[in-house]
Amino acid sequence: MTRKNMITLMSAAIVFTLWAAWPNASFAQTGAETGVDGTNIRHSGGRRMRINDKRSNDTSLIQGSCTVVQSDSNPIAGPCVNVMLSLVDMNGTEVSQARTDGKGHFEFIAQDPNAQYHLIPKSKSYQLIGAQPPLKAGMKLSIQLKIL
């Protein structure tokens, strides 16, 4: 076994051990942040919700799940845990951010239900796999990321 393979295997074992030790971990952060549009955002697990937003109409949400695929740099496939994703409009402007939870779930609130969006990982360590159709409010999707 080469040194590179040994390091990769050891890194994967450490990540898997940490993930297995905290399967129900919450990545909630305290406090409020200011969103791109200037309103406050409350963190709740992997979800970011507008404060005082009743969210009675789920058609304004873009929801989904994220999976990291097996590759040369990642020998173990699984859910995207604690990965920051950006919702970007068709002009390339970031509209919102969301962090995946321990099961890879994420949720965005579409500010304009008629607008079209794209989803991109914030970290340069991840690459979105496959072509993505334009996203609209009310959609549920499943995405796959590759670790670079």
Sequence and secondary structure as in RCSB ss.txt:
>XXXX:A:sequence
MTRKNMITLMSAAIVFTLWAAWPNASFAQTGAETGVDGTNIRHSGGRRMRINDKRSNDTSLIQGSCTVVQSDSNP
IAGPCVNVMLSLVDMNGTEVSQARTDGKGHFEFIAQDPNAQYHLIPKSKSYQLIGAQPPLKAGMKLSIQLKIL
>XXXX:A:secstr
  HHHHHHHHHHHHHHHHHHH TT      SEEE TTS EEEEETTEEEETT     GGGEEEEEEEE  BTTBS
S EE  S EEEEEETTS EEEEEE  TTSEEEEE SSTT  EEEEESSTTEEE S    B TT EEEEEEEE 
